[in-house]
Amino acid sequence: MSVLGSQGQSSSLQRLHYVEKRIVRLLELAGLAMDELGNASAPKTEVLALHCREFMMAIKEIQTTLREEIKGTCEYRPFEKCDYNSRISNEICCKKLEHIMEQLDAMQQNIDQCSNSI
């Protein structure tokens, strides 16, 4: 593998590791929001709104990063000069990733609808 290829792979793994950390933060935010909603003395709407805003921004950031990673993976063609099975397997993976991108688009629409209603 070339140095450039391994650097690209490394930065991609770093971005995915960052996404993983952001997902953990999302879970923390969801827990904080639930704690606030369960507050015995009426939940503070400004605190709840803050958690919700940060949650929505993190969702958008995660979605953008995943979309970029998926797009980069779909454009990468490592098996162009290899045998048929490897090429077909790669094409199937790309189709799966395209499907995931469609799902992310649907999530984005839901996020936008939720953001507009807040």
Biopython code that builds the backbone (N, CA, C, O; Angstrom):
import numpy as np
from Bio.PDB.StructureBuilder import StructureBuilder

atoms = [
    (1, "MET", "N", (0.849, -1.176, 0.000)),
    (1, "MET", "CA", (0.000, 0.000, 0.000)),
    (1, "MET", "C", (0.894, 1.238, 0.000)),
    (1, "MET", "O", (1.915, 1.267, 0.687)),
    (2, "SER", "N", (0.523, 2.235, -0.749)),
    (2, "SER", "CA", (1.333, 3.442, -0.832)),
    (2, "SER", "C", (1.181, 4.264, 0.440)),
    (2, "SER", "O", (0.225, 4.089, 1.196)),
    (3, "VAL", "N", (2.135, 5.164, 0.666)),
    (3, "VAL", "CA", (2.092, 6.029, 1.840)),
    (3, "VAL", "C", (0.841, 6.907, 1.785)),
    (3, "VAL", "O", (0.173, 7.103, 2.801)),
    (4, "LEU", "N", (0.526, 7.433, 0.603)),
    (4, "LEU", "CA", (-0.658, 8.274, 0.451)),
    (4, "LEU", "C", (-1.918, 7.489, 0.778)),
    (4, "LEU", "O", (-2.817, 8.000, 1.445)),
    (5, "GLY", "N", (-1.985, 6.250, 0.311)),
    (5, "GLY", "CA", (-3.150, 5.410, 0.583)),
    (5, "GLY", "C", (-3.315, 5.130, 2.058)),
    (5, "GLY", "O", (-4.434, 5.173, 2.571)),
    (6, "SER", "N", (-2.221, 4.844, 2.758)),
    (6, "SER", "CA", (-2.333, 4.551, 4.182)),
    (6, "SER", "C", (-2.668, 5.811, 4.973)),
    (6, "SER", "O", (-3.356, 5.729, 5.991)),
    (7, "GLN", "N", (-2.194, 6.978, 4.526)),
    (7, "GLN", "CA", (-2.548, 8.227, 5.203)),
    (7, "GLN", "C", (-4.032, 8.507, 5.032)),
    (7, "GLN", "O", (-4.697, 8.930, 5.978)),
    (8, "GLY", "N", (-4.555, 8.273, 3.833)),
    (8, "GLY", "CA", (-5.986, 8.473, 3.589)),
    (8, "GLY", "C", (-6.815, 7.545, 4.444)),
    (8, "GLY", "O", (-7.841, 7.939, 4.998)),
    (9, "GLN", "N", (-6.358, 6.294, 4.548)),
    (9, "GLN", "CA", (-7.078, 5.318, 5.364)),
    (9, "GLN", "C", (-7.019, 5.718, 6.832)),
    (9, "GLN", "O", (-8.015, 5.605, 7.546)),
    (10, "SER", "N", (-5.866, 6.182, 7.284)),
    (10, "SER", "CA", (-5.700, 6.588, 8.669)),
    (10, "SER", "C", (-6.608, 7.772, 9.006)),
    (10, "SER", "O", (-7.273, 7.775, 10.042)),
    (11, "SER", "N", (-6.632, 8.777, 8.127)),
    (11, "SER", "CA", (-7.480, 9.935, 8.409)),
    (11, "SER", "C", (-8.957, 9.542, 8.364)),
    (11, "SER", "O", (-9.768, 10.088, 9.112)),
    (12, "SER", "N", (-9.299, 8.616, 7.505)),
    (12, "SER", "CA", (-10.673, 8.137, 7.445)),
    (12, "SER", "C", (-11.036, 7.428, 8.745)),
    (12, "SER", "O", (-12.123, 7.636, 9.284)),
    (13, "LEU", "N", (-10.143, 6.605, 9.244)),
    (13, "LEU", "CA", (-10.385, 5.922, 10.519)),
    (13, "LEU", "C", (-10.474, 6.913, 11.664)),
    (13, "LEU", "O", (-11.260, 6.729, 12.594)),
    (14, "GLN", "N", (-9.665, 7.968, 11.597)),
    (14, "GLN", "CA", (-9.724, 9.000, 12.637)),
    (14, "GLN", "C", (-11.072, 9.716, 12.609)),
    (14, "GLN", "O", (-11.656, 9.994, 13.657)),
    (15, "ARG", "N", (-11.561, 10.013, 11.411)),
    (15, "ARG", "CA", (-12.865, 10.667, 11.299)),
    (15, "ARG", "C", (-13.970, 9.749, 11.822)),
    (15, "ARG", "O", (-14.887, 10.206, 12.504)),
    (16, "LEU", "N", (-13.884, 8.466, 11.505)),
    (16, "LEU", "CA", (-14.896, 7.527, 11.994)),
    (16, "LEU", "C", (-14.806, 7.365, 13.516)),
    (16, "LEU", "O", (-15.827, 7.194, 14.183)),
    (17, "HIS", "N", (-13.594, 7.417, 14.062)),
    (17, "HIS", "CA", (-13.421, 7.359, 15.511)),
    (17, "HIS", "C", (-14.052, 8.592, 16.162)),
    (17, "HIS", "O", (-14.674, 8.498, 17.221)),
    (18, "TYR", "N", (-13.885, 9.742, 15.519)),
    (18, "TYR", "CA", (-14.507, 10.974, 16.006)),
    (18, "TYR", "C", (-16.029, 10.848, 15.981)),
    (18, "TYR", "O", (-16.705, 11.281, 16.914)),
    (19, "VAL", "N", (-16.565, 10.258, 14.917)),
    (19, "VAL", "CA", (-18.020, 10.038, 14.826)),
    (19, "VAL", "C", (-18.476, 9.152, 15.980)),
    (19, "VAL", "O", (-19.513, 9.402, 16.594)),
    (20, "GLU", "N", (-17.705, 8.134, 16.263)),
    (20, "GLU", "CA", (-18.049, 7.241, 17.375)),
    (20, "GLU", "C", (-18.126, 8.029, 18.687)),
    (20, "GLU", "O", (-19.044, 7.829, 19.482)),
    (21, "LYS", "N", (-17.165, 8.920, 18.909)),
    (21, "LYS", "CA", (-17.186, 9.746, 20.121)),
    (21, "LYS", "C", (-18.403, 10.677, 20.132)),
    (21, "LYS", "O", (-19.004, 10.904, 21.182)),
    (22, "ARG", "N", (-18.758, 11.207, 18.977)),
    (22, "ARG", "CA", (-19.929, 12.090, 18.887)),
    (22, "ARG", "C", (-21.213, 11.319, 19.183)),
    (22, "ARG", "O", (-22.135, 11.861, 19.793)),
    (23, "ILE", "N", (-21.278, 10.067, 18.758)),
    (23, "ILE", "CA", (-22.459, 9.242, 19.044)),
    (23, "ILE", "C", (-22.583, 9.010, 20.552)),
    (23, "ILE", "O", (-23.682, 9.042, 21.106)),
    (24, "VAL", "N", (-21.453, 8.778, 21.202)),
    (24, "VAL", "CA", (-21.472, 8.624, 22.662)),
    (24, "VAL", "C", (-21.983, 9.910, 23.304)),
    (24, "VAL", "O", (-22.770, 9.867, 24.249)),
    (25, "ARG", "N", (-21.532, 11.055, 22.789)),
    (25, "ARG", "CA", (-22.001, 12.341, 23.311)),
    (25, "ARG", "C", (-23.515, 12.499, 23.092)),
    (25, "ARG", "O", (-24.219, 13.040, 23.945)),
    (26, "LEU", "N", (-24.002, 12.021, 21.945)),
    (26, "LEU", "CA", (-25.442, 12.070, 21.680)),
    (26, "LEU", "C", (-26.212, 11.322, 22.753)),
    (26, "LEU", "O", (-27.235, 11.796, 23.248)),
    (27, "LEU", "N", (-25.712, 10.159, 23.104)),
    (27, "LEU", "CA", (-26.386, 9.368, 24.136)),
    (27, "LEU", "C", (-26.366, 10.098, 25.475)),
    (27, "LEU", "O", (-27.340, 10.067, 26.227)),
    (28, "GLU", "N", (-25.240, 10.756, 25.762)),
    (28, "GLU", "CA", (-25.168, 11.533, 26.998)),
    (28, "GLU", "C", (-26.190, 12.669, 26.979)),
    (28, "GLU", "O", (-26.879, 12.911, 27.970)),
    (29, "LEU", "N", (-26.280, 13.358, 25.849)),
    (29, "LEU", "CA", (-27.244, 14.458, 25.733)),
    (29, "LEU", "C", (-28.678, 13.968, 25.882)),
    (29, "LEU", "O", (-29.500, 14.612, 26.533)),
    (30, "ALA", "N", (-28.966, 12.827, 25.278)),
    (30, "ALA", "CA", (-30.309, 12.257, 25.403)),
    (30, "ALA", "C", (-30.603, 11.938, 26.871)),
    (30, "ALA", "O", (-31.709, 12.174, 27.357)),
    (31, "GLY", "N", (-29.612, 11.407, 27.560)),
    (31, "GLY", "CA", (-29.786, 11.114, 28.988)),
    (31, "GLY", "C", (-29.997, 12.378, 29.803)),
    (31, "GLY", "O", (-30.838, 12.407, 30.701)),
    (32, "LEU", "N", (-29.231, 13.435, 29.494)),
    (32, "LEU", "CA", (-29.395, 14.703, 30.198)),
    (32, "LEU", "C", (-30.786, 15.286, 29.962)),
    (32, "LEU", "O", (-31.423, 15.803, 30.880)),
    (33, "ALA", "N", (-31.240, 15.193, 28.721)),
    (33, "ALA", "CA", (-32.580, 15.699, 28.402)),
    (33, "ALA", "C", (-33.643, 14.899, 29.161)),
    (33, "ALA", "O", (-34.594, 15.472, 29.694)),
    (34, "MET", "N", (-33.480, 13.587, 29.206)),
    (34, "MET", "CA", (-34.445, 12.748, 29.929)),
    (34, "MET", "C", (-34.410, 13.065, 31.428)),
    (34, "MET", "O", (-35.453, 13.117, 32.080)),
    (35, "ASP", "N", (-33.208, 13.276, 31.969)),
    (35, "ASP", "CA", (-33.101, 13.660, 33.381)),
    (35, "ASP", "C", (-33.835, 14.967, 33.643)),
    (35, "ASP", "O", (-34.551, 15.109, 34.635)),
    (36, "GLU", "N", (-33.644, 15.913, 32.741)),
    (36, "GLU", "CA", (-34.307, 17.212, 32.903)),
    (36, "GLU", "C", (-35.824, 17.070, 32.814)),
    (36, "GLU", "O", (-36.560, 17.696, 33.576)),
    (37, "LEU", "N", (-36.285, 16.238, 31.872)),
    (37, "LEU", "CA", (-37.731, 16.021, 31.751)),
    (37, "LEU", "C", (-38.300, 15.347, 33.002)),
    (37, "LEU", "O", (-39.446, 15.589, 33.382)),
    (38, "GLY", "N", (-37.491, 14.506, 33.631)),
    (38, "GLY", "CA", (-37.948, 13.798, 34.819)),
    (38, "GLY", "C", (-37.732, 14.575, 36.109)),
    (38, "GLY", "O", (-38.007, 14.069, 37.197)),
    (39, "ASN", "N", (-37.242, 15.800, 35.987)),
    (39, "ASN", "CA", (-36.983, 16.635, 37.150)),
    (39, "ASN", "C", (-38.279, 16.837, 37.944)),
    (39, "ASN", "O", (-39.298, 17.251, 37.391)),
    (40, "ALA", "N", (-38.226, 16.537, 39.249)),
    (40, "ALA", "CA", (-39.414, 16.641, 40.102)),
    (40, "ALA", "C", (-39.965, 18.067, 40.125)),
    (40, "ALA", "O", (-41.177, 18.280, 40.099)),
    (41, "SER", "N", (-39.057, 19.032, 40.176)),
    (41, "SER", "CA", (-39.521, 20.429, 40.103)),
    (41, "SER", "C", (-39.440, 20.827, 38.639)),
    (41, "SER", "O", (-38.345, 20.923, 38.084)),
    (42, "ALA", "N", (-40.532, 21.048, 38.034)),
    (42, "ALA", "CA", (-40.698, 21.314, 36.593)),
    (42, "ALA", "C", (-39.386, 21.467, 35.818)),
    (42, "ALA", "O", (-38.484, 22.190, 36.241)),
    (43, "PRO", "N", (-39.295, 20.776, 34.679)),
    (43, "PRO", "CA", (-38.073, 20.861, 33.865)),
    (43, "PRO", "C", (-37.840, 22.294, 33.385)),
    (43, "PRO", "O", (-38.780, 23.021, 33.065)),
    (44, "LYS", "N", (-36.576, 22.673, 33.344)),
    (44, "LYS", "CA", (-36.205, 24.011, 32.872)),
    (44, "LYS", "C", (-36.160, 23.982, 31.350)),
    (44, "LYS", "O", (-35.342, 23.277, 30.758)),
    (45, "THR", "N", (-37.030, 24.739, 30.732)),
    (45, "THR", "CA", (-37.128, 24.702, 29.267)),
    (45, "THR", "C", (-35.858, 25.180, 28.593)),
    (45, "THR", "O", (-35.507, 24.676, 27.527)),
    (46, "GLU", "N", (-35.150, 26.149, 29.189)),
    (46, "GLU", "CA", (-33.923, 26.637, 28.549)),
    (46, "GLU", "C", (-32.826, 25.578, 28.574)),
    (46, "GLU", "O", (-32.053, 25.462, 27.622)),
    (47, "VAL", "N", (-32.754, 24.807, 29.656)),
    (47, "VAL", "CA", (-31.764, 23.722, 29.739)),
    (47, "VAL", "C", (-32.127, 22.621, 28.746)),
    (47, "VAL", "O", (-31.268, 22.093, 28.038)),
    (48, "LEU", "N", (-33.399, 22.291, 28.709)),
    (48, "LEU", "CA", (-33.870, 21.264, 27.781)),
    (48, "LEU", "C", (-33.632, 21.684, 26.329)),
    (48, "LEU", "O", (-33.191, 20.879, 25.509)),
    (49, "ALA", "N", (-33.926, 22.942, 26.020)),
    (49, "ALA", "CA", (-33.706, 23.458, 24.664)),
    (49, "ALA", "C", (-32.226, 23.427, 24.305)),
    (49, "ALA", "O", (-31.873, 23.121, 23.166)),
    (50, "LEU", "N", (-31.361, 23.740, 25.261)),
    (50, "LEU", "CA", (-29.919, 23.705, 25.024)),
    (50, "LEU", "C", (-29.465, 22.283, 24.676)),
    (50, "LEU", "O", (-28.717, 22.078, 23.719)),
    (51, "HIS", "N", (-29.920, 21.317, 25.454)),
    (51, "HIS", "CA", (-29.569, 19.912, 25.183)),
    (51, "HIS", "C", (-30.088, 19.484, 23.806)),
    (51, "HIS", "O", (-29.386, 18.815, 23.047)),
    (52, "CYS", "N", (-31.310, 19.875, 23.499)),
    (52, "CYS", "CA", (-31.904, 19.496, 22.211)),
    (52, "CYS", "C", (-31.150, 20.133, 21.043)),
    (52, "CYS", "O", (-30.908, 19.483, 20.026)),
    (53, "ARG", "N", (-30.781, 21.403, 21.192)),
    (53, "ARG", "CA", (-30.020, 22.071, 20.125)),
    (53, "ARG", "C", (-28.676, 21.400, 19.894)),
    (53, "ARG", "O", (-28.283, 21.148, 18.754)),
    (54, "GLU", "N", (-27.969, 21.112, 20.992)),
    (54, "GLU", "CA", (-26.669, 20.448, 20.859)),
    (54, "GLU", "C", (-26.839, 19.061, 20.235)),
    (54, "GLU", "O", (-26.022, 18.638, 19.418)),
    (55, "PHE", "N", (-27.894, 18.365, 20.622)),
    (55, "PHE", "CA", (-28.187, 17.044, 20.059)),
    (55, "PHE", "C", (-28.386, 17.146, 18.544)),
    (55, "PHE", "O", (-27.806, 16.374, 17.781)),
    (56, "MET", "N", (-29.204, 18.100, 18.122)),
    (56, "MET", "CA", (-29.493, 18.248, 16.691)),
    (56, "MET", "C", (-28.243, 18.647, 15.902)),
    (56, "MET", "O", (-28.028, 18.165, 14.790)),
    (57, "MET", "N", (-27.426, 19.523, 16.477)),
    (57, "MET", "CA", (-26.191, 19.925, 15.787)),
    (57, "MET", "C", (-25.242, 18.737, 15.665)),
    (57, "MET", "O", (-24.591, 18.564, 14.636)),
    (58, "ALA", "N", (-25.165, 17.926, 16.707)),
    (58, "ALA", "CA", (-24.298, 16.749, 16.663)),
    (58, "ALA", "C", (-24.802, 15.742, 15.632)),
    (58, "ALA", "O", (-24.002, 15.130, 14.925)),
    (59, "ILE", "N", (-26.116, 15.566, 15.541)),
    (59, "ILE", "CA", (-26.686, 14.664, 14.527)),
    (59, "ILE", "C", (-26.295, 15.136, 13.137)),
    (59, "ILE", "O", (-25.875, 14.333, 12.303)),
    (60, "LYS", "N", (-26.428, 16.428, 12.881)),
    (60, "LYS", "CA", (-26.064, 16.974, 11.560)),
    (60, "LYS", "C", (-24.587, 16.752, 11.266)),
    (60, "LYS", "O", (-24.215, 16.370, 10.156)),
    (61, "GLU", "N", (-23.746, 16.994, 12.271)),
    (61, "GLU", "CA", (-22.309, 16.820, 12.094)),
    (61, "GLU", "C", (-21.957, 15.359, 11.793)),
    (61, "GLU", "O", (-21.150, 15.072, 10.908)),
    (62, "ILE", "N", (-22.565, 14.459, 12.531)),
    (62, "ILE", "CA", (-22.331, 13.027, 12.309)),
    (62, "ILE", "C", (-22.796, 12.632, 10.918)),
    (62, "ILE", "O", (-22.101, 11.916, 10.198)),
    (63, "GLN", "N", (-23.968, 13.105, 10.552)),
    (63, "GLN", "CA", (-24.511, 12.765, 9.238)),
    (63, "GLN", "C", (-23.592, 13.269, 8.124)),
    (63, "GLN", "O", (-23.328, 12.544, 7.165)),
    (64, "THR", "N", (-23.112, 14.489, 8.245)),
    (64, "THR", "CA", (-22.218, 15.060, 7.232)),
    (64, "THR", "C", (-20.933, 14.252, 7.125)),
    (64, "THR", "O", (-20.485, 13.928, 6.025)),
    (65, "THR", "N", (-20.349, 13.931, 8.261)),
    (65, "THR", "CA", (-19.097, 13.158, 8.258)),
    (65, "THR", "C", (-19.312, 11.783, 7.646)),
    (65, "THR", "O", (-18.509, 11.334, 6.828)),
    (66, "LEU", "N", (-20.394, 11.108, 8.037)),
    (66, "LEU", "CA", (-20.673, 9.785, 7.476)),
    (66, "LEU", "C", (-20.924, 9.856, 5.977)),
    (66, "LEU", "O", (-20.462, 9.003, 5.221)),
    (67, "ARG", "N", (-21.659, 10.879, 5.553)),
    (67, "ARG", "CA", (-21.936, 11.041, 4.122)),
    (67, "ARG", "C", (-20.625, 11.222, 3.344)),
    (67, "ARG", "O", (-20.451, 10.628, 2.280)),
    (68, "GLU", "N", (-19.707, 12.035, 3.867)),
    (68, "GLU", "CA", (-18.423, 12.251, 3.196)),
    (68, "GLU", "C", (-17.615, 10.961, 3.136)),
    (68, "GLU", "O", (-16.999, 10.648, 2.118)),
    (69, "GLU", "N", (-17.625, 10.218, 4.234)),
    (69, "GLU", "CA", (-16.885, 8.950, 4.259)),
    (69, "GLU", "C", (-17.491, 7.942, 3.282)),
    (69, "GLU", "O", (-16.765, 7.246, 2.573)),
    (70, "ILE", "N", (-18.800, 7.869, 3.248)),
    (70, "ILE", "CA", (-19.467, 6.939, 2.337)),
    (70, "ILE", "C", (-19.203, 7.333, 0.893)),
    (70, "ILE", "O", (-18.918, 6.483, 0.050)),
    (71, "LYS", "N", (-19.298, 8.613, 0.618)),
    (71, "LYS", "CA", (-19.045, 9.088, -0.749)),
    (71, "LYS", "C", (-17.615, 8.763, -1.166)),
    (71, "LYS", "O", (-17.379, 8.298, -2.282)),
    (72, "GLY", "N", (-16.666, 9.008, -0.272)),
    (72, "GLY", "CA", (-15.271, 8.687, -0.573)),
    (72, "GLY", "C", (-15.067, 7.197, -0.808)),
    (72, "GLY", "O", (-14.293, 6.799, -1.679)),
    (73, "THR", "N", (-15.753, 6.386, -0.038)),
    (73, "THR", "CA", (-15.642, 4.934, -0.200)),
    (73, "THR", "C", (-16.253, 4.492, -1.529)),
    (73, "THR", "O", (-15.715, 3.610, -2.199)),
    (74, "CYS", "N", (-17.369, 5.101, -1.909)),
    (74, "CYS", "CA", (-18.015, 4.738, -3.173)),
    (74, "CYS", "C", (-17.148, 5.123, -4.371)),
    (74, "CYS", "O", (-17.159, 4.442, -5.397)),
    (75, "GLU", "N", (-16.405, 6.204, -4.237)),
    (75, "GLU", "CA", (-15.560, 6.651, -5.349)),
    (75, "GLU", "C", (-14.286, 5.824, -5.460)),
    (75, "GLU", "O", (-13.676, 5.782, -6.529)),
    (76, "TYR", "N", (-13.877, 5.174, -4.395)),
    (76, "TYR", "CA", (-12.653, 4.383, -4.372)),
    (76, "TYR", "C", (-12.900, 3.053, -5.067)),
    (76, "TYR", "O", (-13.811, 2.318, -4.685)),
    (77, "ARG", "N", (-12.107, 2.734, -6.075)),
    (77, "ARG", "CA", (-12.271, 1.501, -6.856)),
    (77, "ARG", "C", (-10.997, 0.656, -6.805)),
    (77, "ARG", "O", (-10.213, 0.658, -7.755)),
    (78, "PRO", "N", (-10.788, -0.065, -5.704)),
    (78, "PRO", "CA", (-9.545, -0.826, -5.570)),
    (78, "PRO", "C", (-9.466, -2.064, -6.469)),
    (78, "PRO", "O", (-8.376, -2.586, -6.706)),
    (79, "PHE", "N", (-10.609, -2.536, -6.970)),
    (79, "PHE", "CA", (-10.603, -3.798, -7.709)),
    (79, "PHE", "C", (-10.797, -3.613, -9.208)),
    (79, "PHE", "O", (-11.207, -4.548, -9.896)),
    (80, "GLU", "N", (-10.510, -2.430, -9.720)),
    (80, "GLU", "CA", (-10.770, -2.170, -11.133)),
    (80, "GLU", "C", (-10.085, -3.158, -12.072)),
    (80, "GLU", "O", (-10.653, -3.523, -13.101)),
    (81, "LYS", "N", (-8.888, -3.589, -11.738)),
    (81, "LYS", "CA", (-8.148, -4.483, -12.639)),
    (81, "LYS", "C", (-8.103, -5.908, -12.091)),
    (81, "LYS", "O", (-7.265, -6.706, -12.510)),
    (82, "CYS", "N", (-8.991, -6.227, -11.166)),
    (82, "CYS", "CA", (-9.013, -7.563, -10.578)),
    (82, "CYS", "C", (-10.109, -8.403, -11.222)),
    (82, "CYS", "O", (-10.785, -7.974, -12.157)),
    (83, "ASP", "N", (-10.262, -9.599, -10.697)),
    (83, "ASP", "CA", (-11.224, -10.529, -11.272)),
    (83, "ASP", "C", (-12.671, -10.100, -11.020)),
    (83, "ASP", "O", (-12.946, -9.185, -10.243)),
    (84, "TYR", "N", (-13.547, -10.764, -11.675)),
    (84, "TYR", "CA", (-14.976, -10.435, -11.677)),
    (84, "TYR", "C", (-15.582, -10.469, -10.282)),
    (84, "TYR", "O", (-16.312, -9.550, -9.910)),
    (85, "ASN", "N", (-15.296, -11.511, -9.497)),
    (85, "ASN", "CA", (-15.911, -11.663, -8.171)),
    (85, "ASN", "C", (-15.579, -10.490, -7.251)),
    (85, "ASN", "O", (-16.456, -9.971, -6.560)),
    (86, "SER", "N", (-14.334, -10.083, -7.244)),
    (86, "SER", "CA", (-13.938, -8.962, -6.398)),
    (86, "SER", "C", (-14.627, -7.687, -6.842)),
    (86, "SER", "O", (-15.080, -6.893, -6.018)),
    (87, "ARG", "N", (-14.700, -7.499, -8.140)),
    (87, "ARG", "CA", (-15.323, -6.283, -8.669)),
    (87, "ARG", "C", (-16.816, -6.256, -8.327)),
    (87, "ARG", "O", (-17.336, -5.221, -7.909)),
    (88, "ILE", "N", (-17.498, -7.371, -8.499)),
    (88, "ILE", "CA", (-18.928, -7.447, -8.189)),
    (88, "ILE", "C", (-19.159, -7.236, -6.693)),
    (88, "ILE", "O", (-20.084, -6.527, -6.298)),
    (89, "SER", "N", (-18.333, -7.843, -5.879)),
    (89, "SER", "CA", (-18.438, -7.668, -4.436)),
    (89, "SER", "C", (-18.290, -6.194, -4.066)),
    (89, "SER", "O", (-19.033, -5.680, -3.229)),
    (90, "ASN", "N", (-17.343, -5.529, -4.683)),
    (90, "ASN", "CA", (-17.130, -4.106, -4.435)),
    (90, "ASN", "C", (-18.340, -3.294, -4.880)),
    (90, "ASN", "O", (-18.753, -2.367, -4.182)),
    (91, "GLU", "N", (-18.909, -3.627, -6.025)),
    (91, "GLU", "CA", (-20.082, -2.899, -6.521)),
    (91, "GLU", "C", (-21.279, -3.081, -5.583)),
    (91, "GLU", "O", (-22.043, -2.142, -5.355)),
    (92, "ILE", "N", (-21.437, -4.286, -5.045)),
    (92, "ILE", "CA", (-22.521, -4.541, -4.101)),
    (92, "ILE", "C", (-22.339, -3.687, -2.849)),
    (92, "ILE", "O", (-23.298, -3.105, -2.341)),
    (93, "CYS", "N", (-21.117, -3.618, -2.361)),
    (93, "CYS", "CA", (-20.835, -2.782, -1.188)),
    (93, "CYS", "C", (-21.150, -1.316, -1.477)),
    (93, "CYS", "O", (-21.706, -0.617, -0.630)),
    (94, "CYS", "N", (-20.795, -0.860, -2.661)),
    (94, "CYS", "CA", (-21.084, 0.530, -3.027)),
    (94, "CYS", "C", (-22.588, 0.780, -3.065)),
    (94, "CYS", "O", (-23.051, 1.834, -2.629)),
    (95, "LYS", "N", (-23.350, -0.177, -3.580)),
    (95, "LYS", "CA", (-24.808, -0.033, -3.612)),
    (95, "LYS", "C", (-25.371, 0.027, -2.188)),
    (95, "LYS", "O", (-26.286, 0.801, -1.906)),
    (96, "LYS", "N", (-24.821, -0.786, -1.309)),
    (96, "LYS", "CA", (-25.260, -0.757, 0.080)),
    (96, "LYS", "C", (-24.976, 0.612, 0.691)),
    (96, "LYS", "O", (-25.809, 1.166, 1.408)),
    (97, "LEU", "N", (-23.801, 1.148, 0.402)),
    (97, "LEU", "CA", (-23.452, 2.464, 0.927)),
    (97, "LEU", "C", (-24.347, 3.549, 0.350)),
    (97, "LEU", "O", (-24.712, 4.489, 1.057)),
    (98, "GLU", "N", (-24.703, 3.434, -0.913)),
    (98, "GLU", "CA", (-25.629, 4.395, -1.511)),
    (98, "GLU", "C", (-26.983, 4.337, -0.802)),
    (98, "GLU", "O", (-27.625, 5.365, -0.584)),
    (99, "HIS", "N", (-27.405, 3.129, -0.447)),
    (99, "HIS", "CA", (-28.657, 2.967, 0.289)),
    (99, "HIS", "C", (-28.558, 3.652, 1.655)),
    (99, "HIS", "O", (-29.506, 4.299, 2.101)),
    (100, "ILE", "N", (-27.420, 3.506, 2.306)),
    (100, "ILE", "CA", (-27.213, 4.158, 3.599)),
    (100, "ILE", "C", (-27.280, 5.672, 3.436)),
    (100, "ILE", "O", (-27.835, 6.368, 4.286)),
    (101, "MET", "N", (-26.714, 6.181, 2.344)),
    (101, "MET", "CA", (-26.780, 7.619, 2.098)),
    (101, "MET", "C", (-28.227, 8.080, 1.950)),
    (101, "MET", "O", (-28.592, 9.153, 2.432)),
    (102, "GLU", "N", (-29.045, 7.274, 1.287)),
    (102, "GLU", "CA", (-30.465, 7.609, 1.162)),
    (102, "GLU", "C", (-31.122, 7.653, 2.537)),
    (102, "GLU", "O", (-31.949, 8.523, 2.811)),
    (103, "GLN", "N", (-30.749, 6.710, 3.398)),
    (103, "GLN", "CA", (-31.297, 6.696, 4.751)),
    (103, "GLN", "C", (-30.849, 7.930, 5.526)),
    (103, "GLN", "O", (-31.623, 8.502, 6.294)),
    (104, "LEU", "N", (-29.586, 8.342, 5.321)),
    (104, "LEU", "CA", (-29.093, 9.552, 5.977)),
    (104, "LEU", "C", (-29.844, 10.787, 5.482)),
    (104, "LEU", "O", (-30.113, 11.707, 6.255)),
    (105, "ASP", "N", (-30.180, 10.804, 4.196)),
    (105, "ASP", "CA", (-30.978, 11.915, 3.658)),
    (105, "ASP", "C", (-32.338, 11.971, 4.341)),
    (105, "ASP", "O", (-32.827, 13.048, 4.683)),
    (106, "ALA", "N", (-32.944, 10.806, 4.537)),
    (106, "ALA", "CA", (-34.236, 10.758, 5.215)),
    (106, "ALA", "C", (-34.097, 11.252, 6.657)),
    (106, "ALA", "O", (-34.970, 11.956, 7.164)),
    (107, "MET", "N", (-32.994, 10.879, 7.313)),
    (107, "MET", "CA", (-32.745, 11.369, 8.665)),
    (107, "MET", "C", (-32.606, 12.890, 8.658)),
    (107, "MET", "O", (-33.126, 13.573, 9.540)),
    (108, "GLN", "N", (-31.897, 13.413, 7.654)),
    (108, "GLN", "CA", (-31.707, 14.859, 7.561)),
    (108, "GLN", "C", (-33.046, 15.571, 7.427)),
    (108, "GLN", "O", (-33.259, 16.620, 8.035)),
    (109, "GLN", "N", (-33.936, 15.010, 6.641)),
    (109, "GLN", "CA", (-35.262, 15.609, 6.495)),
    (109, "GLN", "C", (-36.002, 15.616, 7.825)),
    (109, "GLN", "O", (-36.663, 16.596, 8.168)),
    (110, "ASN", "N", (-35.891, 14.518, 8.576)),
    (110, "ASN", "CA", (-36.526, 14.458, 9.890)),
    (110, "ASN", "C", (-35.918, 15.479, 10.836)),
    (110, "ASN", "O", (-36.636, 16.132, 11.593)),
    (111, "ILE", "N", (-34.595, 15.621, 10.798)),
    (111, "ILE", "CA", (-33.908, 16.590, 11.639)),
    (111, "ILE", "C", (-34.381, 18.002, 11.300)),
    (111, "ILE", "O", (-34.677, 18.801, 12.189)),
    (112, "ASP", "N", (-34.449, 18.296, 9.997)),
    (112, "ASP", "CA", (-34.895, 19.616, 9.573)),
    (112, "ASP", "C", (-36.325, 19.892, 10.048)),
    (112, "ASP", "O", (-36.637, 20.999, 10.486)),
    (113, "GLN", "N", (-37.182, 18.886, 9.957)),
    (113, "GLN", "CA", (-38.562, 19.059, 10.415)),
    (113, "GLN", "C", (-38.596, 19.309, 11.920)),
    (113, "GLN", "O", (-39.343, 20.162, 12.399)),
    (114, "CYS", "N", (-37.783, 18.559, 12.659)),
    (114, "CYS", "CA", (-37.738, 18.739, 14.121)),
    (114, "CYS", "C", (-37.158, 20.111, 14.465)),
    (114, "CYS", "O", (-37.650, 20.787, 15.369)),
    (115, "SER", "N", (-36.122, 20.517, 13.749)),
    (115, "SER", "CA", (-35.487, 21.816, 14.016)),
    (115, "SER", "C", (-36.463, 22.946, 13.747)),
    (115, "SER", "O", (-36.492, 23.936, 14.479)),
    (116, "ASN", "N", (-37.257, 22.802, 12.707)),
    (116, "ASN", "CA", (-38.222, 23.853, 12.386)),
    (116, "ASN", "C", (-39.323, 23.951, 13.423)),
    (116, "ASN", "O", (-39.907, 25.019, 13.607)),
    (117, "SER", "N", (-39.616, 22.849, 14.106)),
    (117, "SER", "CA", (-40.689, 22.870, 15.088)),
    (117, "SER", "C", (-40.213, 23.297, 16.475)),
    (117, "SER", "O", (-41.031, 23.541, 17.362)),
    (118, "ILE", "N", (-38.890, 23.389, 16.668)),
    (118, "ILE", "CA", (-38.354, 23.797, 17.991)),
    (118, "ILE", "C", (-38.388, 25.298, 18.111)),
    (118, "ILE", "O", (-37.986, 25.845, 19.137)),
]
sb = StructureBuilder()
sb.init_structure("model")
sb.init_model(0)
sb.init_chain("A")
sb.init_seg("    ")
for serial, (resi, resn, name, xyz) in enumerate(atoms, 1):
    if name == "N":
        sb.init_residue(resn, " ", resi, " ")
    sb.init_atom(name, np.array(xyz, "f"), 0.0, 1.0, " ", f" {name:<3s}", serial, name[0])
structure = sb.get_structure()
